[in-house]
Amino acid sequence: MNSIAIIPARGGSKGIQHKNIVKLNEHPVIAYSIAAAKACSQISRVIVSTDSHQIADIAKYYGAEVPFMRPAEYATDTSTDREFLLHALNWLSEHEDVQPDLLVHLRSTTPLRDPRVIDEAVALFSNSPKATSLRSAHMASKTPYKWFEMDENGFFQGIRPLDMRPEYYNLPRQMFPAVYDPNGYVDILRPSQILDSESVHGEFILGFITPFCHEIDEPGDLLFMNYLAEKNTALLPYCAEIPFA
């Protein structure tokens, strides 16, 4: 299978300025996603999609390809995944006459990955022809079935109107179906699904369960991950390069 890893990393961000290249244990955050992808036996190329020349330089330093720059209109706060994925696929087709069998979507702000787990996900998906995509998730620590909505009068009501059990929201969590929280560990996509429909993931999303996955979104997340790294309890992929200056 011709599996290409694609790592999106736009220049703008709100929670943490330049969060894709902020330092984590001496290396920029994006370096760990690149290192994990490069260590995977199931991935043939590692491409970073960015609108930032600074991020492009860092990505190339750590061994990723940046064959194109992402147009600004696909790198806004409201841009969708499909936009940058479609741009990448069209560019590869037009300029290299290439269409990969699979796209392995790795978000740069989820740096704690084991390459062996990514390889497992690719192998699982490759052997699941019915699946239109794969998404990783971990079991949710709390069930949303016990949550409330608030009506226009300020009164709480349960979010499962068809559940006929009296005060079902007070039942133990074991009385509800298991639910899974999507994380950024790994998503796997079929180019044909992206090119031929408006949906990135399609109808048959293959579930891939991972351990709890940390994502960098707010300053506190970065502080916590740096703490884990200092205590040697964070599984950071190995970066062979000298830290980018």
N, C-alpha and C positions, 0 to 999 in steps of 0.2 A: 504494500500500500504506500502511495506517495502522500505522506502526512506532513503538512506544513504547520508549524506552530506560529500563531500570530499573536503578538503582544501589543495591545493598544496603549498608547501613552501620550495623551494630549498635553500641551503646555499649560493650559489654564486649569486652576483648581481653586476651590473656595475654602474647604475645611482646613487644609494645610497647603500653604503656598509651595508650588513646585513639588507636590507630594510624590510624583513618580521618580524623582531623582534626589529626594532628601536622603541624608545618610542614615544607614542602619548598620551598626557594627562595622563602620569604616567605609562600606561600599554603598553606592546609590541603591535605593530600593529596587529599581528595575533590574539591576545586575543579577539578583537572585532568581528572578523568573527566567532570564536568559540562561543562566547557569543550569537551572533545572531542565530546561528544554534541551540544551546541548548535551546533557548527560543521558537523555532518553534514547534507547535503542530503536524505538518505534517512530521517531521524528527525524525527517530527512533535512529540513531547513528550518531556520528560526528567523522570522521576519518581525520587525517592529514597525507599527503604523503610527506615525506621529506628525504633528504640524510644527514641531519645534526643532530647529537646527541644533540647539544645545543637547536635547535628548537624543537626537540622531547621532551626534558625535559620541556621546556616552555609550549608546547602544552598540555602535560599531566597535568601540574600544573593547567591549566585553564579548565580542564575537558574533553579534547578531547582524543580519543584513537589513539595510534600509534602502531598498531599491527605488522607493518613491517617497514623496512627501504627501501627507494627507492634506487635502484642500481645507481651507479654514471653515467652510460651511459644514464640514463633517466633524468639526472639533469644537463645537459649542457646548454649553451646559445642557442643552436640550437635544443634542444629537443622539441618535439611536445606534445600537450595535450594528443593525443591518446596514446602515449607511457606510460605515468604515469597512465592513466586511465586503459589501458589494463593490466598493471602490477598489479594494485590494484584488478581488477576483477578476474584475474587469481589466485592471492594469496588467496583471499576470498573463491574462489571455491575449491582450492586445500587443504587449511588448515582448513577451517571452513564449507565446503560444503554449502556455502551461495552464492546466486546470488540475489542481490536486484532488486526490480521492477524498481526503479529509482535511478539515481545518481544526487544529487543536488550539482553542481560545484560552489563553492564560492572562489573567488580569495582573498587571504589575504590582498592584497594591495588596496582593496576597502572596507575600514572599516565602512563607513557611511551607515548603513542598518537598516531598520525597520523589525523585525521578522514577523510582520503581512503581510508585502508585500511579503516576501518569501513564507509564507503560501498561499497567494492568487495565486502566480505563480504555486505552486505545485498543488493546487486544480484545477486551469485552465487546466494544462497539463494532470492531471489525467482524466479529462473529455473530452479529445481531442484525441481519439484513432488513428486518422489519422496522428497526428503530430509525427515526428521522433525525434524532440528535441524542446526545448524552449530556446530562447535567449532574454535577456533583452536589452533594448536600450532606449535612450532618443532622442527627436527630435533634429536634428542637427541645430546649430545656424546659419550656412551658408550652402547654397546649393552648392554641388560640380559641378552642371551642368553649373555654370558660370565660372568654372576654365579653364585654358589653359594648353596645352602641348606645348613643344618646339621642332621644327623639327631640322634636322641636320644642317640647315643653320642659326639657331638662331631665327627663326620666330615663333611667337605664332600662335596656331590654336586651335579651340574649340575641346572639348573632345566628342561632340555628332555629329559625321559626318552625321548621318541620319536625323538630325533635319534641315528641309528645311526653317525654318523661318530666314529671313535676320538678321544677327548679333544677333542671338538668345541669345548669352551670355550677351547682354546689356539689356535684358528684365528684368522687376521686378521679384524678387524671387517668387512672388505669381503665376507666370506663369509656374512654374515647379512643378512636383510632390513632395510631402513631402518626405523627406529622414530622416533616423534614424541612429544615431551613436551608435553602439554596445558598451555596457559598462559592467563592471564586477559585476553588482548587483547580478544577479543570472542566471545561465545556468542550464537547466535540461536535462538529457540525458537518453536514454534507453540503458541498457547494451547490449541487443541483437543487436542494431545498431552498437555499438563499436566492438562487438565480430565477427559479421558476415560480416563486410565490412571494407573498408579502410577509410570511412567517419565517423567522430564523430557525426556530426549534421544531416546528411541525407538530403533527398529531401524536406521534409515538416517541415520547421523551424517555429514554432509558435512564433509570436511576442508578447512581453510583455513590455509595455511602462512604464517606471519609471520616477520619477523626475530626473533632472540633477544629474549625479553621478560623484563624485570626486575619482580619482585614484592617488595613490602615485607612482610616477615613477622617478621624479627628486627632488633634495633637496628643490626647491621652493614649490613643492606640499606639502611636510611635514610641512614647515613653515606656509603655508596657512591653513592647517588643524589644526595645533596647535593654530593658531590665532582664527579659528572658535570655537574650543573647549573652549578656554579661554573666549570667548564672549558668550558662551552657545548657539551658533547658529548651532552647529554641532550635528547631530543625531547619537551619538555614543551609540551602544548597552551597556547595563549596565553590568559591570564586578563586580561580588560580591566578588571576591578574593582580598586579599591584593596584591598590585603590586609586581610582581616577582622581586626579588632582583637581 
